[in-house]
Amino acid sequence: MESATSGLAADEAYDCWREAIFYCFDADRHDRAALGDYHAKVRSLISDVAEFYHYQSQAVSGRRTNMHLHADGGDNLDIGLVQPGHRRHRQESDTALVASPGEFFVYDVARPSRVDWDTHQGAHLVLRRSMLEAALGSEVPPASLVMQALTTSHLTPYLKSQFILLARHMGNLTVEERAILLRQTLDLVRFMLQELSAVHGASEQTPNRRGLFVAAQRHIENHLTDPELNAAWIAQALGCSRATLYRAFVDHDRTVAGMIREWRLLQAHRMLRKASSHLAIGDIASCCGFMDRRNFNRLFRERFGQRPSDIASKKSSVG
């Protein structure tokens, strides 16, 4: 789903957006002359387990009161990532929170609050409270504690990467691909929340290895060019044992080494097919983490049924 203020009259854009798009808080009314030409747009994915929004908006402020809580019964939790801009909010009986560019924010719909942000862009995931409580084994703690856990976890970079990946590509994916990425994001959040439950004394939960698998994929993707990339390094980066990491991959009928090899071969295949690439085959192999040219040629031919030189030659003849 996509919505935008484009096409609306300048003196109507903010009021239309305020009444039709904002949910779970009441945006402040402003003098139309002071607002000027208001612009905003949002793209969303909605499933039966979660919702994901990527949006841009000019400055907005608003509040959520006990009257709103009784009227709509909303009880979800929003976990979001601010890109350009700042978001500030204070929830009842909790610390005032400020999210700057590249930082997460947490907004608990079940508590009265005051929210304001300047012109900004961001993405957020709407989570069902029942899912959160199942992951935590307890009631959802104050937003400030959830935000602290998401900010200080060793998995924080992977969750940011997942948010950015979904926001950037969801408009170009099939329905099935969107569902997979949304489920992966949800699995990673669940896994991080289990860390929060351990820190704050909630009942012990069975590890959610699906989240670990997602984080491992992001780590492999970000370090493909490093020839030292292996299971031991990934496990250390993710804060788990190699045995746990191996089990997470076995759950998906994969191996760590096999996935590293597969992604490197796919990257090499893409680079060889790019008409703009003038790198020699050996340089491409090195860029993708293959130090042994003969081994690279063998693996490439087994995977694609062609030699790297076949694709390079075909590219040259087409060019």
C-alpha positions as CSV (number, residue, x, y, z in Angstrom):
1,M,0.0,0.0,0.0
2,E,1.2,3.5,-0.8
3,S,-0.1,6.9,0.1
4,A,1.2,10.5,-0.4
5,T,0.1,14.1,-0.1
6,S,1.0,14.7,-3.8
7,G,-2.1,15.8,-5.7
8,L,-3.8,17.3,-2.6
9,A,-4.3,21.1,-2.4
10,A,-1.7,22.8,-0.3
11,D,-4.2,24.1,2.2
12,E,-5.7,20.6,2.6
13,A,-2.6,18.3,2.6
14,Y,-1.9,18.3,6.4
15,D,-5.5,17.9,7.5
16,C,-6.1,15.0,5.1
17,W,-2.9,13.3,6.2
18,R,-3.6,13.9,9.9
19,E,-7.1,12.4,9.6
20,A,-6.5,9.6,7.2
21,I,-3.0,8.3,7.9
22,F,-1.8,8.9,11.5
23,Y,-2.9,6.2,13.9
24,C,-2.8,5.7,17.6
25,F,-2.1,9.4,18.3
26,D,-3.8,12.6,17.7
27,A,-1.7,15.0,15.6
28,D,-1.8,18.6,16.7
29,R,-3.8,21.0,14.7
30,H,-1.9,23.9,13.2
31,D,-2.6,27.2,11.4
32,R,-2.6,26.4,7.7
33,A,-0.5,29.5,6.9
34,A,2.2,28.3,9.4
35,L,2.3,24.8,7.9
36,G,3.0,26.0,4.4
37,D,3.1,23.3,1.7
38,Y,3.0,20.1,3.8
39,H,4.5,16.9,2.2
40,A,4.4,13.3,3.3
41,K,4.4,9.8,1.9
42,V,4.3,6.3,3.2
43,R,4.7,2.7,1.8
44,S,3.4,-0.2,3.9
45,L,3.4,-3.9,4.2
46,I,0.6,-5.5,6.2
47,S,0.3,-9.1,7.2
48,D,-1.5,-11.1,9.9
49,V,1.5,-11.0,12.2
50,A,3.1,-7.6,11.7
51,E,3.1,-4.4,9.8
52,F,6.0,-2.5,8.3
53,Y,6.0,1.2,7.2
54,H,8.6,3.3,5.3
55,Y,7.7,7.0,5.3
56,Q,8.8,10.6,4.9
57,S,7.1,13.5,6.7
58,Q,7.6,17.1,7.5
59,A,7.4,18.2,11.2
60,V,4.5,16.7,13.2
61,S,3.6,16.7,16.9
62,G,0.8,15.1,18.8
63,R,-0.4,13.1,21.8
64,R,-2.1,9.9,22.9
65,T,-4.4,10.2,25.9
66,N,-6.3,7.7,28.1
67,M,-9.4,8.8,26.1
68,H,-7.7,7.5,22.9
69,L,-6.8,4.3,24.7
70,H,-10.4,3.6,25.7
71,A,-11.7,4.6,22.3
72,D,-9.5,2.4,20.0
73,G,-8.1,-0.3,22.4
74,G,-4.8,-0.2,20.6
75,D,-2.0,-2.2,22.3
76,N,0.7,-2.7,19.7
77,L,4.3,-1.8,20.1
78,D,6.2,0.1,17.3
79,I,9.9,-0.4,16.8
80,G,11.3,2.1,14.3
81,L,14.5,3.3,12.8
82,V,15.0,7.0,12.2
83,Q,17.0,7.9,9.1
84,P,17.4,11.6,8.5
85,G,15.7,13.7,11.2
86,H,14.9,13.3,14.9
87,R,12.0,11.8,16.8
88,R,11.2,12.7,20.4
89,H,8.5,11.2,22.7
90,R,7.7,10.8,26.4
91,Q,5.4,8.1,27.6
92,E,3.5,8.2,30.9
93,S,5.7,7.2,33.9
94,D,8.8,6.6,31.6
95,T,11.9,8.4,30.5
96,A,11.8,11.0,27.7
97,L,13.3,9.4,24.6
98,V,15.1,11.0,21.6
99,A,16.0,9.1,18.5
100,S,18.5,10.7,16.2
101,P,19.5,9.6,12.6
102,G,20.5,5.9,12.6
103,E,18.9,5.2,16.0
104,F,15.9,3.1,17.0
105,F,12.8,4.3,18.7
106,V,10.1,2.4,20.6
107,Y,6.5,3.6,20.9
108,D,4.1,1.7,23.1
109,V,0.5,2.4,21.9
110,A,-1.0,1.1,25.2
111,R,0.4,4.1,27.2
112,P,-0.4,7.8,27.1
113,S,2.4,9.8,25.5
114,R,3.5,13.0,23.8
115,V,5.3,12.7,20.4
116,D,7.0,15.2,18.1
117,W,9.4,14.9,15.2
118,D,11.0,17.3,12.8
119,T,11.2,16.7,9.0
120,H,12.4,13.2,8.8
121,Q,12.4,9.8,7.1
122,G,12.2,6.4,8.9
123,A,10.8,2.9,9.0
124,H,9.0,1.1,11.7
125,L,7.6,-2.3,12.5
126,V,4.3,-2.7,14.3
127,L,4.3,-5.7,16.6
128,R,1.4,-7.5,18.3
129,R,1.6,-7.3,22.1
130,S,0.7,-11.0,22.4
131,M,3.7,-11.9,20.2
132,L,6.0,-9.8,22.3
133,E,4.8,-11.2,25.6
134,A,5.3,-14.8,24.2
135,A,8.8,-13.9,23.2
136,L,9.6,-12.2,26.6
137,G,7.7,-14.6,28.8
138,S,6.4,-11.6,30.7
139,E,4.6,-8.3,30.2
140,V,6.2,-5.8,27.9
141,P,8.6,-3.6,29.9
142,P,8.6,0.2,29.5
143,A,9.6,1.5,26.1
144,S,12.8,3.0,27.4
145,L,14.1,-0.5,28.5
146,V,13.1,-2.0,25.1
147,M,14.8,0.8,23.3
148,Q,17.9,0.4,25.5
149,A,18.0,-3.3,24.7
150,L,17.7,-2.7,20.9
151,T,20.4,0.0,21.0
152,T,23.0,-1.9,23.0
153,S,22.6,-5.4,21.7
154,H,25.5,-6.9,19.7
155,L,22.8,-7.6,17.1
156,T,21.8,-4.0,16.7
157,P,23.7,-3.5,13.4
158,Y,21.9,-6.5,11.9
159,L,18.5,-5.3,12.8
160,K,19.3,-1.9,11.3
161,S,20.5,-3.6,8.1
162,Q,17.3,-5.6,7.9
163,F,15.1,-2.5,8.3
164,I,17.0,-0.7,5.6
165,L,17.0,-3.7,3.3
166,L,13.2,-4.1,3.6
167,A,12.5,-0.4,3.3
168,R,14.7,0.0,0.2
169,H,13.5,-3.0,-1.8
170,M,9.9,-3.8,-0.7
171,G,8.5,-1.9,-3.7
172,N,10.4,-4.1,-6.2
173,L,9.7,-7.5,-4.6
174,T,7.0,-10.1,-5.2
175,V,4.4,-10.7,-2.5
176,E,6.2,-13.9,-1.5
177,E,9.6,-12.1,-1.2
178,R,8.0,-9.3,0.9
179,A,6.5,-11.9,3.2
180,I,9.9,-13.6,3.6
181,L,11.7,-10.4,4.4
182,L,9.0,-9.3,6.8
183,R,9.1,-12.6,8.6
184,Q,12.9,-12.5,8.8
185,T,12.7,-9.0,10.4
186,L,10.2,-10.2,12.9
187,D,12.3,-13.3,13.8
188,L,15.3,-11.1,14.4
189,V,13.3,-8.8,16.7
190,R,12.0,-11.8,18.7
191,F,15.5,-13.1,19.1
192,M,16.7,-9.7,20.4
193,L,13.8,-9.5,22.8
194,Q,14.7,-12.9,24.3
195,E,18.0,-11.3,25.3
196,L,16.0,-8.6,27.0
197,S,14.0,-11.2,28.9
198,A,17.2,-12.8,30.2
199,V,18.6,-9.4,31.3
200,H,15.4,-8.5,33.2
201,G,14.7,-11.8,34.8
202,A,11.8,-13.1,32.8
203,S,11.2,-16.8,32.5
204,E,13.7,-18.7,30.4
205,Q,12.7,-19.1,26.8
206,T,13.8,-21.6,24.1
207,P,16.3,-19.8,21.9
208,N,14.7,-18.5,18.7
209,R,17.3,-19.7,16.2
210,R,15.4,-18.2,13.3
211,G,16.5,-14.8,14.4
212,L,20.1,-16.0,14.8
213,F,19.9,-17.3,11.2
214,V,18.7,-13.9,9.9
215,A,21.5,-12.1,11.7
216,A,24.1,-14.6,10.4
217,Q,22.9,-14.0,6.8
218,R,23.3,-10.2,7.3
219,H,26.8,-10.7,8.7
220,I,27.8,-12.9,5.8
221,E,26.4,-10.4,3.3
222,N,28.3,-7.6,4.9
223,H,31.7,-9.5,5.0
224,L,31.7,-11.5,1.8
225,T,35.0,-10.1,0.6
226,D,36.9,-11.1,3.8
227,P,38.8,-14.3,3.1
228,E,38.8,-15.1,6.9
229,L,35.0,-15.2,7.1
230,N,34.0,-18.5,8.8
231,A,31.7,-20.0,11.4
232,A,34.0,-19.1,14.3
233,W,34.1,-15.4,13.3
234,I,30.4,-15.2,12.7
235,A,29.6,-16.9,16.1
236,Q,31.9,-14.5,17.9
237,A,30.3,-11.5,16.2
238,L,26.8,-12.7,17.1
239,G,27.6,-13.6,20.6
240,C,26.8,-17.3,20.4
241,S,28.6,-20.6,20.4
242,R,29.5,-22.3,17.1
243,A,27.3,-25.2,18.1
244,T,24.3,-22.9,18.4
245,L,25.1,-21.2,15.1
246,Y,25.4,-24.6,13.4
247,R,22.0,-25.7,14.8
248,A,20.4,-22.5,13.4
249,F,21.7,-23.4,9.9
250,V,20.7,-27.1,10.3
251,D,17.1,-25.9,11.1
252,H,17.1,-24.4,7.5
253,D,18.9,-27.4,5.9
254,R,21.9,-25.3,5.3
255,T,25.5,-25.1,6.5
256,V,27.5,-22.0,7.4
257,A,30.3,-22.8,4.9
258,G,27.8,-23.7,2.2
259,M,26.0,-20.4,2.5
260,I,29.2,-18.4,2.5
261,R,30.3,-20.2,-0.7
262,E,26.8,-19.7,-2.3
263,W,26.7,-16.0,-1.7
264,R,30.2,-15.5,-2.8
265,L,29.5,-17.4,-6.1
266,L,26.3,-15.4,-6.7
267,Q,28.2,-12.2,-6.1
268,A,31.0,-13.3,-8.6
269,H,28.3,-14.2,-11.1
270,R,26.7,-10.7,-10.8
271,M,30.1,-9.0,-11.2
272,L,31.0,-11.0,-14.3
273,R,27.6,-10.2,-15.9
274,K,27.9,-6.5,-15.3
275,A,28.7,-4.7,-18.5
276,S,30.4,-1.9,-16.6
277,S,32.8,-4.3,-14.9
278,H,36.4,-4.2,-16.3
279,L,38.0,-6.3,-13.6
280,A,39.9,-9.4,-14.6
281,I,38.4,-12.8,-13.5
282,G,41.1,-13.3,-10.9
283,D,40.4,-9.8,-9.4
284,I,36.7,-10.6,-9.2
285,A,37.4,-13.9,-7.5
286,S,39.6,-12.1,-4.9
287,C,36.9,-9.4,-4.4
288,C,34.4,-12.2,-3.6
289,G,36.7,-13.9,-1.1
290,F,38.2,-16.6,-3.3
291,M,42.0,-16.6,-3.0
292,D,42.5,-19.8,-5.1
293,R,41.7,-19.2,-8.7
294,R,41.6,-22.9,-9.6
295,N,39.2,-23.6,-6.8
296,F,37.1,-20.7,-7.8
297,N,36.8,-21.9,-11.4
298,R,35.8,-25.4,-10.2
299,L,33.2,-24.2,-7.8
300,F,31.8,-21.7,-10.3
301,R,31.4,-24.4,-13.0
302,E,29.7,-26.8,-10.5
303,R,27.2,-24.1,-9.5
304,F,26.4,-22.5,-12.8
305,G,27.4,-25.1,-15.4
306,Q,29.7,-22.5,-17.0
307,R,33.2,-21.4,-16.5
308,P,33.8,-17.8,-15.4
309,S,35.5,-17.1,-18.7
310,D,32.4,-18.2,-20.6
311,I,30.3,-15.5,-19.0
312,A,33.1,-12.9,-19.4
313,S,33.5,-13.8,-23.1
314,K,29.7,-13.7,-23.6
315,K,29.6,-10.2,-22.0
316,S,32.4,-9.0,-24.2
317,S,30.7,-10.3,-27.4
318,V,27.4,-8.6,-26.4
319,G,29.2,-5.3,-25.6
